[in-house]
Amino acid sequence: MAEKQDRVIVEMTIAAPIETVWAALRDPAQMLNWFGWDADTLKDEIQFIFFDHATADEANKVLAIHEHEGIADRMELRATPGGTILRVVRSSAVTGDWNAFYEDTWEGWTTFFQQLRHYIERHPGAKRRTLFLSGKLQAPGALPVEALGLDALWSAAAGSKAAFELPVGEQVAGTVWHHSQHQVGMSVDGWGDGLMVITDQPAPNGGPNGGGTAVLTTFGLSDAEFVALEQRWTAWWRERFVKAS
């Protein structure tokens, strides 16, 4: 049996006091505006993960998710000048190269805590509306980041300006939010200063040819504007990616 190791899988600085960040981790009403995406099950998922199967250390600002299948994650907060450092630490037995390792929940934590940072820094207390798309490539081809023409985000500096003419029939402009080994994110001015996070899922995790996900977070769009965005993205996505069964 491989020995368990601790690995920091997410680390970021959020420009807010530690008490503000901790509150966003412990208040279910706030969590609805940064965790995951809009779904009928979201409230129950938050309760299950962060409350029923987690232990909160208020004094030390550590939230430990109970171990499942040999994996235990904990969220650690530490005050720093100008904000709060948030780390997600995974305790798990992993063989081989950590840097070559891909795991869905690992990528999920990266997305969700970037959404948390965006919520706290840009839209504290605001209600979001999200679109989530996922799927597998039917045949060998470009994964979502390349297919959308967002390759430049892999190497762009966080906070720099970015603009793209997307093949979905939409031009987006904003700032580079983050990038990691498998995902890129940018704020989008036209979505009410929303957030676009695109993740590549390499084979075999994303299927024989790979696949990926898109999480689009919007603020203040009218019903008609959001429906139009949903129709554009969904039509383009379904031509390329088959929804996982």
C-alpha positions in Angstrom: 0.0 0.0 0.0 1.4 3.4 -1.0 2.2 5.8 1.8 -0.2 8.8 2.1 1.2 12.2 1.1 0.0 15.7 1.7 -0.1 17.9 -1.4 -1.3 21.5 -1.8 -3.7 21.2 -4.8 -5.1 24.7 -4.7 -3.4 27.9 -3.3 -4.4 31.5 -3.8 -4.6 34.8 -2.1 -8.0 36.4 -1.8 -8.2 40.1 -1.3 -10.4 40.1 1.7 -10.1 39.6 5.5 -9.9 36.1 6.8 -13.2 36.4 8.6 -14.9 37.3 5.3 -13.5 34.3 3.6 -14.3 31.9 6.4 -17.9 33.2 6.5 -18.2 32.4 2.8 -17.1 28.9 3.5 -19.6 28.4 6.4 -22.7 30.3 5.2 -24.9 28.1 3.0 -26.6 31.1 1.5 -23.3 32.6 0.3 -22.1 29.2 -0.9 -25.0 29.0 -3.4 -23.3 31.9 -5.1 -19.9 30.4 -5.6 -19.9 26.6 -5.2 -20.6 24.4 -8.2 -23.3 25.8 -10.5 -27.1 26.3 -10.6 -28.8 22.9 -10.0 -31.8 21.7 -8.1 -29.5 19.6 -6.0 -27.0 22.3 -5.2 -28.3 23.1 -1.7 -28.2 19.4 -0.7 -24.7 19.0 -2.1 -23.4 21.9 -0.1 -25.0 20.4 3.1 -23.6 17.0 2.4 -20.1 18.0 1.6 -19.4 21.0 3.8 -21.5 20.3 6.8 -22.7 16.6 7.1 -19.3 15.2 6.1 -16.9 17.9 7.3 -15.4 19.2 10.5 -14.8 22.9 11.0 -12.1 24.3 13.3 -13.3 27.8 13.8 -10.3 28.9 15.9 -7.7 27.9 13.3 -9.9 28.5 10.3 -9.5 24.9 8.9 -12.3 23.0 7.3 -11.6 19.2 6.9 -13.7 17.1 4.5 -14.1 13.6 5.9 -12.0 10.9 4.2 -13.6 9.0 1.3 -11.9 6.2 -0.6 -8.6 7.0 1.0 -8.7 10.7 0.1 -9.1 13.5 2.7 -9.1 17.2 1.7 -8.9 20.2 4.0 -9.2 23.9 3.4 -6.8 26.1 5.4 -7.0 29.9 5.7 -4.2 32.1 6.9 -4.2 35.9 7.2 -1.6 37.8 5.1 -1.1 41.5 4.4 -3.8 42.6 2.0 -5.9 39.5 2.3 -6.2 35.8 3.0 -4.2 32.8 1.8 -6.5 29.8 1.0 -5.0 26.4 0.6 -6.7 23.1 -0.3 -4.5 20.3 1.0 -5.1 16.7 -0.2 -4.0 13.7 1.9 -3.9 10.7 -0.4 -1.9 7.7 -1.5 -0.7 8.5 -5.0 1.8 6.6 -7.0 3.8 8.0 -9.9 4.2 11.7 -10.8 1.9 14.1 -9.0 2.4 16.7 -11.8 1.0 14.2 -14.3 -1.9 13.3 -12.2 -5.5 14.2 -13.2 -8.5 13.8 -11.0 -11.9 15.3 -11.4 -12.4 16.6 -7.9 -8.9 18.1 -7.9 -9.9 20.2 -11.0 -13.3 20.8 -9.4 -11.8 22.4 -6.3 -9.6 24.6 -8.5 -12.7 25.8 -10.3 -14.8 26.3 -7.3 -12.3 28.2 -5.2 -11.5 30.5 -8.2 -15.3 31.1 -8.2 -15.1 31.9 -4.5 -12.3 34.4 -5.1 -14.3 36.0 -7.9 -17.4 36.2 -5.8 -15.7 37.7 -2.8 -13.5 40.2 -4.7 -15.9 41.2 -7.5 -19.5 40.4 -6.4 -19.8 40.0 -2.6 -23.4 39.1 -1.7 -24.6 39.1 -5.3 -26.8 36.5 -6.9 -25.3 34.7 -9.9 -26.7 32.7 -12.8 -24.6 29.9 -14.3 -24.5 27.6 -17.3 -22.7 24.3 -17.0 -21.7 22.2 -20.0 -19.8 18.9 -20.1 -19.1 16.1 -22.5 -16.7 13.7 -24.3 -15.3 14.0 -27.8 -17.0 11.7 -30.2 -13.8 11.4 -32.3 -10.2 12.6 -31.8 -10.0 16.4 -31.9 -9.4 19.6 -30.0 -10.3 19.7 -26.3 -12.4 22.7 -25.2 -9.7 25.2 -24.5 -8.2 24.8 -28.0 -11.5 24.3 -29.7 -12.7 27.7 -28.3 -9.5 29.4 -29.4 -8.5 30.2 -25.8 -4.9 28.7 -26.0 -3.4 32.1 -25.2 -4.8 32.0 -21.7 -2.4 29.2 -20.8 0.5 31.6 -20.7 -1.2 34.9 -20.1 -0.4 36.9 -16.9 -3.2 36.9 -14.3 -4.9 40.3 -14.3 -3.9 41.1 -17.9 -6.5 42.2 -20.5 -7.9 39.5 -22.8 -10.4 39.5 -25.7 -11.5 36.6 -28.0 -13.9 36.1 -30.8 -15.3 32.7 -29.8 -16.7 30.1 -32.3 -19.9 30.1 -30.4 -20.7 33.4 -32.1 -19.8 35.7 -29.3 -16.9 38.1 -28.6 -15.7 38.2 -25.0 -13.5 40.7 -23.3 -12.2 41.0 -19.7 -9.2 40.0 -17.7 -7.2 36.8 -17.2 -8.4 35.2 -14.0 -6.4 32.1 -13.6 -4.9 29.1 -15.4 -3.7 25.7 -14.2 -2.5 22.6 -15.8 -5.9 21.6 -17.2 -8.1 24.8 -17.0 -8.2 28.4 -17.9 -10.4 31.2 -16.5 -11.2 34.8 -17.5 -13.6 37.5 -16.3 -16.1 38.5 -19.0 -17.3 42.1 -19.0 -20.4 41.4 -21.1 -21.7 38.9 -18.6 -22.0 41.6 -15.8 -18.3 41.0 -15.0 -18.9 37.3 -14.9 -16.4 34.4 -15.0 -15.7 31.8 -17.7 -13.8 28.6 -16.6 -13.0 26.1 -19.3 -11.5 22.7 -18.3 -9.8 20.1 -20.5 -10.3 16.5 -19.5 -7.6 14.4 -21.1 -8.1 10.7 -22.0 -8.9 8.4 -20.4 -10.6 10.5 -17.7 -12.6 12.4 -20.3 -13.3 9.4 -22.4 -11.3 7.6 -25.1 -10.7 10.9 -26.9 -10.9 13.2 -23.9 -13.5 15.9 -23.2 -14.1 18.8 -20.9 -16.4 21.2 -19.1 -17.4 24.9 -19.2 -18.7 26.8 -16.2 -20.1 30.2 -17.2 -21.0 32.6 -14.3 -23.1 35.7 -15.1 -24.5 38.6 -13.1 -27.3 40.9 -13.9 -28.3 39.5 -17.4 -31.9 39.7 -18.3 -33.8 36.4 -18.9 -33.6 37.0 -22.6 -29.9 37.7 -22.6 -29.2 34.6 -20.5 -31.3 32.4 -22.7 -29.5 33.7 -25.8 -26.1 32.9 -24.2 -27.3 29.4 -23.2 -28.6 28.7 -26.7 -25.3 29.9 -28.4 -23.1 27.9 -26.2 -25.2 24.8 -26.0 -25.6 24.5 -29.8 -21.9 24.8 -30.3 -21.0 22.4 -27.5 -23.4 19.7 -28.6 -21.9 19.6 -32.0 -18.6 18.5 -30.6 -19.1 16.9 -27.2 -21.4 14.1 -26.2 -22.9 14.4 -22.7 -21.4 11.7 -20.4 -23.9 9.0 -19.5 
